[in-house]
Amino acid sequence: NGDIGSALDEAGHGRIQLSEWHYRWPTLGGTMTIGLMDAAGFVDTSEIANDEASQFIGASFINNPTIALPDYSLGLAYHTHSAHRQTGLTALLVSSHGLGDNPGVSYAELFKVGEGDKGFFAVLEGYQLFGDITARVGLWASSADDEKLAASISEDVAHNLAHNYGLYASI
């Protein structure tokens, strides 16, 4: 497990990481989840490549690397689907900086949303099943200051920060 020892204590020593701790309940024709969560477990998913409980494949095949998905962070997610689960919609709002994204890699930093370059990360994703094929389309946005993807090498990084956003699709 790559996360063992990655959460740090007050002395800066690694310890076992509690990656997710959340509560889920039925509401408004769907389910609401709130707490410490892995954003990648709610959006940009695949029944094969994103199931780390039963699939042990390379990280490069799990989730889109161009989406700024935060590590384990505080937030909430809402998911609803049709009666036959043929179509569905997921809305996700989490902190832009998860446990591994914070400089001190501590749980206390998770509650400091909005400090420094931190912000929020949001996704709205819809999906449709076509027999054995699932098509997903999503919009994501991050209010955190990150380096622009199309940054010029000669530009000063401090002047090259922007909020990031994007559109993705997967089949």
Accessible surface in RSA format (square Angstrom, percent):
REM  Atomic radii and reference values for relative SASA: ProtOr
REM  Chains: A
REM  Algorithm: Lee & Richards
REM  Probe-radius: 1.40
REM  Slices: 20
REM RES _ NUM      All-atoms   Total-Side   Main-Chain    Non-polar    All polar
REM                ABS   REL    ABS   REL    ABS   REL    ABS   REL    ABS   REL
RES ASN A   1   146.56 101.1  72.77  70.3  73.79 177.7  31.07  74.8 115.50 111.6
RES GLY A   2    81.75 100.8   0.00   N/A  81.75 100.8  44.68 122.6  37.07  83.0
RES ASP A   3    42.61  29.8  42.34  42.1   0.27   0.6   3.90   9.2  38.71  38.6
RES ILE A   4   114.78  65.3  94.56  70.4  20.22  48.7  94.94  68.4  19.85  53.9
RES GLY A   5    31.09  38.3   0.00   N/A  31.09  38.3  18.81  51.6  12.28  27.5
RES SER A   6    42.45  35.9  29.85  39.8  12.60  29.0  38.63  82.3   3.83   5.4
RES ALA A   7     0.00   0.0   0.00   0.0   0.00   0.0   0.00   0.0   0.00   0.0
RES LEU A   8    48.18  26.8  47.72  34.1   0.47   1.2  47.72  33.5   0.47   1.3
RES ASP A   9    45.52  31.9  36.14  36.0   9.37  22.2  11.21  26.4  34.31  34.2
RES GLU A  10   176.64 101.4 133.70 101.1  42.95 102.3  81.16 157.0  95.49  78.0
RES ALA A  11    73.58  67.7  38.15  58.9  35.43  80.6  50.71  71.4  22.87  60.6
RES GLY A  12    44.70  55.1   0.00   N/A  44.70  55.1  22.48  61.7  22.22  49.8
RES HIS A  13   118.42  64.7 115.59  80.3   2.84   7.3  80.11  82.6  38.32  44.6
RES GLY A  14    44.21  54.5   0.00   N/A  44.21  54.5   9.29  25.5  34.91  78.2
RES ARG A  15    86.73  36.4  77.87  39.7   8.86  21.1  44.67  61.1  42.06  25.5
RES ILE A  16   141.35  80.4 125.92  93.8  15.44  37.2 125.92  90.7  15.44  41.9
RES GLN A  17    21.44  12.0   4.39   3.2  17.05  40.6   0.73   1.6  20.70  15.7
RES LEU A  18    99.48  55.4  94.54  67.6   4.94  12.4  98.12  68.9   1.35   3.6
RES SER A  19    27.80  23.5  24.34  32.5   3.47   8.0  16.18  34.5  11.62  16.3
RES GLU A  20    73.83  42.4  56.77  43.0  17.06  40.6  17.35  33.6  56.49  46.1
RES TRP A  21   189.44  76.0 185.13  89.6   4.30  10.1 158.32  84.4  31.12  50.5
RES HIS A  22    68.75  37.6  35.27  24.5  33.47  85.6  28.30  29.2  40.44  47.1
RES TYR A  23   144.84  67.6 142.75  81.2   2.08   5.4 103.47  77.8  41.36  51.0
RES ARG A  24   126.87  53.3 104.42  53.2  22.44  53.4  34.95  47.8  91.92  55.7
RES TRP A  25    83.64  33.6  82.24  39.8   1.41   3.3  69.01  36.8  14.63  23.7
RES PRO A  26   114.54  83.5  99.66  90.8  14.88  54.1  99.95  82.5  14.59  90.7
RES THR A  27    37.92  27.0  26.13  26.5  11.79  28.1  15.48  20.8  22.44  33.9
RES LEU A  28   150.20  83.6 115.29  82.5  34.91  87.7 128.91  90.5  21.29  57.3
RES GLY A  29    72.39  89.3   0.00   N/A  72.39  89.3  45.75 125.6  26.64  59.7
RES GLY A  30    14.59  18.0   0.00   N/A  14.59  18.0   9.69  26.6   4.90  11.0
RES THR A  31    49.31  35.1  48.73  49.4   0.58   1.4  40.35  54.2   8.96  13.5
RES MET A  32    41.37  21.4  41.37  27.4   0.00   0.0  40.36  34.3   1.02   1.3
RES THR A  33     2.71   1.9   2.71   2.7   0.00   0.0   0.00   0.0   2.71   4.1
RES ILE A  34    83.68  47.6  82.33  61.3   1.35   3.3  82.33  59.3   1.35   3.7
RES GLY A  35    19.01  23.4   0.00   N/A  19.01  23.4  18.94  52.0   0.07   0.1
RES LEU A  36    10.49   5.8   9.53   6.8   0.96   2.4   9.53   6.7   0.96   2.6
RES MET A  37     0.00   0.0   0.00   0.0   0.00   0.0   0.00   0.0   0.00   0.0
RES ASP A  38    24.64  17.3  24.62  24.5   0.02   0.1   0.56   1.3  24.08  24.0
RES ALA A  39     0.00   0.0   0.00   0.0   0.00   0.0   0.00   0.0   0.00   0.0
RES ALA A  40    15.70  14.4  15.54  24.0   0.16   0.4  15.70  22.1   0.00   0.0
RES GLY A  41    47.86  59.0   0.00   N/A  47.86  59.0  22.78  62.5  25.08  56.2
RES PHE A  42    33.61  16.8  20.91  13.0  12.70  33.1  24.79  15.0   8.82  25.2
RES VAL A  43     1.25   0.8   1.25   1.1   0.00   0.0   1.25   1.1   0.00   0.0
RES ASP A  44    15.96  11.2  11.68  11.6   4.28  10.1   0.31   0.7  15.65  15.6
RES THR A  45    30.81  21.9  24.41  24.7   6.40  15.2  16.22  21.8  14.58  22.0
RES SER A  46    44.90  37.9  37.40  49.9   7.50  17.3  25.24  53.8  19.66  27.5
RES GLU A  47   120.82  69.4  97.83  74.0  22.99  54.7  72.53 140.3  48.29  39.4
RES ILE A  48   120.82  68.8 120.78  90.0   0.03   0.1 120.78  87.0   0.03   0.1
RES ALA A  49    23.83  21.9  23.05  35.6   0.79   1.8  23.05  32.5   0.79   2.1
RES ASN A  50    28.13  19.4  12.08  11.7  16.05  38.6   3.71   8.9  24.42  23.6
RES ASP A  51    54.09  37.9  48.61  48.4   5.48  13.0  15.71  37.0  38.38  38.3
RES GLU A  52   121.02  69.5 110.71  83.8  10.31  24.5  45.73  88.4  75.29  61.5
RES ALA A  53    91.19  83.8  58.06  89.6  33.13  75.4  68.43  96.4  22.77  60.3
RES SER A  54    70.09  59.2  43.76  58.4  26.33  60.7  44.53  94.8  25.55  35.8
RES GLN A  55    60.77  34.0  56.07  41.0   4.70  11.2   2.17   4.6  58.60  44.4
RES PHE A  56   180.84  90.5 142.39  88.2  38.44 100.0 148.97  90.3  31.87  91.2
RES ILE A  57    73.19  41.6  48.29  36.0  24.90  60.0  56.68  40.8  16.51  44.8
RES GLY A  58    40.68  50.2   0.00   N/A  40.68  50.2  31.69  87.0   9.00  20.2
RES ALA A  59    86.95  79.9  69.39 107.1  17.56  40.0  70.50  99.3  16.45  43.6
RES SER A  60    96.59  81.6  62.03  82.8  34.56  79.6  58.49 124.6  38.09  53.4
RES PHE A  61   144.74  72.4 127.97  79.3  16.77  43.6 133.69  81.1  11.06  31.6
RES ILE A  62    47.31  26.9  36.61  27.3  10.70  25.8  36.72  26.4  10.59  28.7
RES ASN A  63    32.96  22.7  14.33  13.8  18.63  44.9  14.30  34.4  18.65  18.0
RES ASN A  64    50.44  34.8  40.68  39.3   9.76  23.5  13.16  31.7  37.28  36.0
RES PRO A  65   126.15  91.9  86.94  79.3  39.21 142.5  99.78  82.4  26.37 163.9
RES THR A  66    91.48  65.1  77.82  78.9  13.66  32.6  70.81  95.1  20.67  31.2
RES ILE A  67    11.18   6.4   3.34   2.5   7.84  18.9   3.44   2.5   7.74  21.0
RES ALA A  68    45.62  41.9  25.75  39.7  19.86  45.2  39.46  55.6   6.16  16.3
RES LEU A  69    38.02  21.2  13.12   9.4  24.89  62.6  13.12   9.2  24.89  67.0
RES PRO A  70     6.72   4.9   0.04   0.0   6.68  24.3   3.20   2.6   3.52  21.9
RES ASP A  71    43.81  30.7  34.62  34.5   9.18  21.7  17.79  41.9  26.01  25.9
RES TYR A  72    23.93  11.2  23.93  13.6   0.00   0.0   5.96   4.5  17.97  22.2
RES SER A  73     0.00   0.0   0.00   0.0   0.00   0.0   0.00   0.0   0.00   0.0
RES LEU A  74    45.68  25.4  42.44  30.4   3.24   8.1  42.55  29.9   3.13   8.4
RES GLY A  75    15.82  19.5   0.00   N/A  15.82  19.5  13.21  36.3   2.61   5.8
RES LEU A  76    67.36  37.5  67.36  48.2   0.00   0.0  67.36  47.3   0.00   0.0
RES ALA A  77     2.38   2.2   1.67   2.6   0.71   1.6   1.81   2.5   0.58   1.5
RES TYR A  78    43.08  20.1  42.98  24.5   0.10   0.3  36.96  27.8   6.12   7.5
RES HIS A  79    53.32  29.1  52.16  36.3   1.16   3.0  40.56  41.8  12.75  14.8
RES THR A  80    36.01  25.6  35.88  36.4   0.12   0.3  23.82  32.0  12.19  18.4
RES HIS A  81    63.73  34.8  42.87  29.8  20.86  53.4  30.19  31.1  33.54  39.0
RES SER A  82    41.92  35.4  28.21  37.7  13.71  31.6  39.18  83.4   2.74   3.8
RES ALA A  83   101.81  93.6  56.47  87.1  45.34 103.1  69.49  97.9  32.31  85.6
RES HIS A  84   150.99  82.5 134.39  93.4  16.59  42.5  91.62  94.4  59.37  69.1
RES ARG A  85   150.44  63.2 149.42  76.2   1.02   2.4  46.49  63.5 103.95  63.0
RES GLN A  86    79.32  44.4  79.32  58.0   0.00   0.0  32.77  69.7  46.56  35.3
RES THR A  87    53.95  38.4  53.90  54.6   0.05   0.1  37.50  50.4  16.45  24.9
RES GLY A  88    11.73  14.5   0.00   N/A  11.73  14.5   5.56  15.2   6.18  13.8
RES LEU A  89    77.18  43.0  77.06  55.1   0.12   0.3  77.06  54.1   0.12   0.3
RES THR A  90     5.53   3.9   5.34   5.4   0.19   0.5   1.31   1.8   4.22   6.4
RES ALA A  91    38.45  35.4  37.08  57.2   1.38   3.1  37.46  52.7   1.00   2.6
RES LEU A  92     4.80   2.7   0.00   0.0   4.80  12.1   1.03   0.7   3.77  10.1
RES LEU A  93    76.43  42.6  75.02  53.7   1.41   3.5  75.02  52.7   1.41   3.8
RES VAL A  94     1.38   0.9   0.00   0.0   1.38   3.3   1.38   1.2   0.00   0.0
RES SER A  95     3.59   3.0   2.26   3.0   1.32   3.1   1.02   2.2   2.57   3.6
RES SER A  96    13.49  11.4   2.52   3.4  10.98  25.3   2.79   5.9  10.71  15.0
RES HIS A  97    24.07  13.2  23.01  16.0   1.06   2.7   9.47   9.8  14.60  17.0
RES GLY A  98     0.00   0.0   0.00   N/A   0.00   0.0   0.00   0.0   0.00   0.0
RES LEU A  99     0.29   0.2   0.29   0.2   0.00   0.0   0.29   0.2   0.00   0.0
RES GLY A 100    44.72  55.1   0.00   N/A  44.72  55.1  18.79  51.6  25.92  58.1
RES ASP A 101    65.21  45.7  40.75  40.6  24.46  57.8  17.52  41.2  47.69  47.6
RES ASN A 102     3.18   2.2   0.02   0.0   3.16   7.6   0.00   0.0   3.18   3.1
RES PRO A 103   122.90  89.6  85.71  78.1  37.19 135.2  99.67  82.3  23.23 144.3
RES GLY A 104    32.89  40.6   0.00   N/A  32.89  40.6  28.05  77.0   4.84  10.8
RES VAL A 105    28.96  19.1  28.96  26.2   0.00   0.0  28.96  25.2   0.00   0.0
RES SER A 106    28.54  24.1  28.54  38.1   0.00   0.0  22.61  48.1   5.93   8.3
RES TYR A 107    53.37  24.9  52.47  29.9   0.90   2.3  52.07  39.1   1.30   1.6
RES ALA A 108    64.85  59.6  52.75  81.4  12.11  27.5  59.58  83.9   5.28  14.0
RES GLU A 109    28.36  16.3  27.13  20.5   1.23   2.9  11.04  21.4  17.32  14.1
RES LEU A 110     5.09   2.8   3.62   2.6   1.47   3.7   4.39   3.1   0.70   1.9
RES PHE A 111   151.56  75.8 124.93  77.4  26.64  69.3 127.10  77.1  24.46  70.0
RES LYS A 112    92.52  45.1  87.35  53.6   5.17  12.3  45.13  40.6  47.39  50.5
RES VAL A 113    52.70  34.7  28.59  25.9  24.10  58.1  28.69  24.9  24.00  65.1
RES GLY A 114    52.22  64.4   0.00   N/A  52.22  64.4  25.02  68.7  27.20  60.9
RES GLU A 115   100.01  57.4  93.54  70.8   6.47  15.4  41.68  80.6  58.32  47.6
RES GLY A 116    82.11 101.3   0.00   N/A  82.11 101.3  45.82 125.7  36.29  81.3
RES ASP A 117    70.96  49.7  64.99  64.7   5.97  14.1  21.32  50.2  49.64  49.5
RES LYS A 118    28.51  13.9  16.76  10.3  11.75  28.0  13.61  12.3  14.90  15.9
RES GLY A 119     5.91   7.3   0.00   N/A   5.91   7.3   5.91  16.2   0.00   0.0
RES PHE A 120   103.09  51.6 101.30  62.7   1.79   4.7 101.38  61.5   1.71   4.9
RES PHE A 121     0.72   0.4   0.72   0.4   0.00   0.0   0.72   0.4   0.00   0.0
RES ALA A 122    39.76  36.6  38.56  59.5   1.20   2.7  38.77  54.6   0.99   2.6
RES VAL A 123     5.84   3.8   0.41   0.4   5.43  13.1   2.79   2.4   3.05   8.3
RES LEU A 124    88.17  49.1  84.16  60.2   4.01  10.1  84.16  59.1   4.01  10.8
RES GLU A 125     2.35   1.4   1.45   1.1   0.90   2.1   0.55   1.1   1.80   1.5
RES GLY A 126    25.10  30.9   0.00   N/A  25.10  30.9  20.02  55.0   5.07  11.4
RES TYR A 127    30.75  14.4  20.93  11.9   9.81  25.5  14.45  10.9  16.30  20.1
RES GLN A 128    59.15  33.1  59.01  43.1   0.14   0.3  23.62  50.3  35.53  26.9
RES LEU A 129    48.64  27.1  44.78  32.0   3.86   9.7  44.78  31.4   3.86  10.4
RES PHE A 130   120.33  60.2 106.03  65.7  14.30  37.2 114.44  69.4   5.89  16.9
RES GLY A 131    69.29  85.4   0.00   N/A  69.29  85.4  43.50 119.4  25.78  57.7
RES ASP A 132   157.49 110.3 116.54 116.0  40.94  96.8  42.59 100.2 114.90 114.6
RES ILE A 133    95.22  54.2  92.08  68.6   3.14   7.6  95.21  68.6   0.00   0.0
RES THR A 134    26.58  18.9  17.69  17.9   8.89  21.2   7.97  10.7  18.61  28.1
RES ALA A 135    24.57  22.6  22.59  34.9   1.98   4.5  22.68  31.9   1.89   5.0
RES ARG A 136    24.16  10.1  23.14  11.8   1.02   2.4   1.89   2.6  22.27  13.5
RES VAL A 137    83.60  55.0  80.25  72.6   3.35   8.1  80.25  69.7   3.35   9.1
RES GLY A 138     1.45   1.8   0.00   N/A   1.45   1.8   1.45   4.0   0.00   0.0
RES LEU A 139   104.75  58.3 102.82  73.6   1.93   4.8 102.89  72.3   1.86   5.0
RES TRP A 140    18.15   7.3  13.03   6.3   5.12  12.0  10.46   5.6   7.68  12.5
RES ALA A 141    49.08  45.1  47.27  72.9   1.81   4.1  47.41  66.8   1.67   4.4
RES SER A 142     4.84   4.1   2.44   3.3   2.40   5.5   0.79   1.7   4.05   5.7
RES SER A 143    54.83  46.3  42.90  57.3  11.93  27.5  41.78  89.0  13.05  18.3
RES ALA A 144     1.45   1.3   1.13   1.7   0.32   0.7   1.45   2.0   0.00   0.0
RES ASP A 145    54.29  38.0  49.33  49.1   4.96  11.7   2.18   5.1  52.11  52.0
RES ASP A 146    46.28  32.4  42.82  42.6   3.46   8.2  15.80  37.2  30.48  30.4
RES GLU A 147    97.05  55.7  87.48  66.2   9.57  22.8  24.05  46.5  73.00  59.6
RES LYS A 148    94.72  46.2  88.42  54.2   6.31  15.0  40.34  36.3  54.39  57.9
RES LEU A 149   152.45  84.9 115.65  82.7  36.79  92.5 118.75  83.4  33.70  90.7
RES ALA A 150    99.95  91.9  65.64 101.3  34.31  78.0  77.01 108.4  22.94  60.8
RES ALA A 151    40.43  37.2  16.92  26.1  23.51  53.5  17.52  24.7  22.91  60.7
RES SER A 152    51.12  43.2  37.19  49.6  13.93  32.1  31.82  67.8  19.30  27.0
RES ILE A 153   181.80 103.5 151.89 113.2  29.91  72.1 160.11 115.3  21.69  58.9
RES SER A 154   107.68  91.0  68.52  91.4  39.16  90.2  56.58 120.5  51.10  71.6
RES GLU A 155    81.84  47.0  66.13  50.0  15.71  37.4  33.03  63.9  48.80  39.8
RES ASP A 156    84.07  58.9  69.29  69.0  14.78  35.0  33.93  79.9  50.14  50.0
RES VAL A 157    81.14  53.4  79.41  71.9   1.72   4.2  79.83  69.4   1.30   3.5
RES ALA A 158    71.09  65.4  48.06  74.2  23.04  52.4  52.81  74.4  18.29  48.4
RES HIS A 159   150.54  82.3 121.36  84.4  29.18  74.7  95.86  98.8  54.68  63.6
RES ASN A 160     3.72   2.6   3.72   3.6   0.00   0.0   0.14   0.3   3.58   3.5
RES LEU A 161    77.66  43.3  55.57  39.8  22.09  55.5  55.60  39.0  22.06  59.4
RES ALA A 162    27.07  24.9  19.99  30.8   7.08  16.1  27.07  38.1   0.00   0.0
RES HIS A 163   107.63  58.8  96.23  66.9  11.39  29.1  65.86  67.9  41.77  48.6
RES ASN A 164    22.83  15.7  19.91  19.2   2.92   7.0   4.78  11.5  18.05  17.4
RES TYR A 165   174.11  81.3 153.84  87.5  20.27  52.8 105.67  79.4  68.44  84.4
RES GLY A 166    22.51  27.8   0.00   N/A  22.51  27.8  20.20  55.4   2.32   5.2
RES LEU A 167   123.83  69.0  93.87  67.2  29.96  75.3  93.87  65.9  29.96  80.6
RES TYR A 168    13.05   6.1   5.57   3.2   7.47  19.4  13.05   9.8   0.00   0.0
RES ALA A 169    76.43  70.3  45.99  71.0  30.44  69.2  46.13  65.0  30.30  80.3
RES SER A 170    42.21  35.7  33.62  44.9   8.59  19.8  37.28  79.4   4.93   6.9
RES ILE A 171   166.82  94.9 106.15  79.1  60.67 146.2 121.92  87.8  44.90 121.9
END  Absolute sums over single chains surface
CHAIN  1 A    10485.9       7991.7       2494.2       6904.3       3581.6
END  Absolute sums over all chains
TOTAL         10485.9       7991.7       2494.2       6904.3       3581.6
